[in-house]
Amino acid sequence: MSQAEAPARFGVGSWREIRRALAALPRRALELWRHSLQFRTVLITFALSSLAIFVIGLYISFSIASNLFKTQLDSALGDANQATLAAQSILDGADAADPASMQGVMADIVTTVSRVSGSPAIAYIQPGVVSTSTAPPTRIAPILQGGVITPELQGHVRADPDGQYWQSVALEDDDGAVGPGIVVGSSIGVPGVGDYGLYVGYSFAAAQETLAFMQLVGTIGAVALLVLLSATTLLVVRWVIEPIRSAATTSRRLAAGDLGVRMPEKGEDELATLAASFNGMADSLQARIRELAELSVMQQRFVSDVSHELRTPLTTIRLAGDVLYGQRDDFPGPTSRTVELLHTQTERFETLLADLLEISRYDAGSVELATEATNLVHLAGDAIESMHELARSRGSELRLEAPGGHLDAKVDPRRIRRIVRNLLGNAIEHGEGRPIVVAVDSNEEAIALSVRDYGLGMTADESARVFDRFWRADPSRTRTIGGTGLGLAIALEDAVAHGGTLDVWSRRGFGTVFRLTLPRSGDFADELVESPLPLEPEDIDATGPPATGVVRAVDADTSVETDAAGRAASTKQVGNGGWGGA
């Protein structure tokens, strides 16, 4: 780049930066308006004060201009009338028999009129065609030439010789500057000739300059007043808003967990009362939170200790129950059924104890993930395989839809498998024997798994509480496939631990959708990723999956799902095989 080109390119870049900064000003002003109470208060005060000062200043300016013009006009009309009378007096006493003497008389009239009226702009105009040789010719001062005395004004003077008429005009001074003025016309009678029009011009330039000076002084005073008013408002608002801003900052820090922050207390006014009340509230809140934290720690320790303490007797009971369960055929009928019931409830108790221990680990924040690259299609297939017999016993058909793509994700497979099994168990229990669709899809950032059933469904209030511990939508409905009431709560904790989300959509009578979304990278940041699967299904009113989207071919050992084009979506081996992604 040459030296000649460098300044030009720098200038273009600087101009672009200036234009970019100017274009960003409205956005920044809008942000200030939305986020700064101080800015809004000062701006509103400035705008309303400017409007009030403008209206008052406009009224005062018009009033002064009107009064000044009226004063100047009355003075000019009075002087012109006195000049006309003086001129007529000279004409009445003159004895001009020849043109030369008449010219002398008219010269005296011009001098007298100029002296009496105080204006050098004098003109007298012949009434028209005259028949006498002594009639003086028309005389017009240079300032009144060029059409300043209009035919309209001359017509009024000729039509009413006894009247006095005026007209606003623009007069040019010796320097060529044009200013406002008036021309006053009246009639004088020349003996032996007739009525002449006498015109006197008055310049209002001095009055205009006075008015302009007053307006300039008023404008400067208004600007100074606005600046002073804005500065005063800024100081007052700052003095009042600063404690409010301090309260807002303190409340944000308090909400973020800094329980020791307090507002400064100064003085004995209302703001000091606000600070004292706020600090009192913060003290009470801190004490209450400390009590709740201690209580929570005690509860977590209690659950953990009880769970650990129950493991030893539960193990003994389980061993004894297994011995009895193995010999149940040797017992009488009622005793055999009692042993089976004991075995079932012991297993459920053991599951409940494991869930309680897991919940206590999450509450204590001591959960560590063992992540590894995992294919969720294979994992979902294994979970479906393990739940196949249970689903068949309930009359439900399990389907897997996996269109392919970026299917690997860095997760803890044990915990994700537990989530899928929990979701499948709930879908089987509440699916009313209808098909259940498990969908897996992914994009470059996230992978998602959804479980869709077409069963009972839930209301909006029930959906909001579905992840609560030990909660059931229908308390009278017993769990027919076991479960402890902690499955969905643990599943939600597992999803959050992975930096993901577990969402639910449900409608009474039309089924439920649970959707698990996980980041593929394993970087469990606070920012949520966009799920590749929709939460709300397209077939809301359907009682089962569409027959056109997936064609299912079934033989004795293998079930293959294909899309409408005939491509394999997923393959399930009912026997000892596994699952394969598309």
Order of alpha helices (4+ residues) and beta strands (2+ residues): alpha-alpha-alpha-beta-beta-alpha-beta-beta-beta-alpha-alpha-alpha-beta-alpha-beta-beta-alpha-beta-beta-alpha-alpha-beta-beta-beta-beta-beta-beta
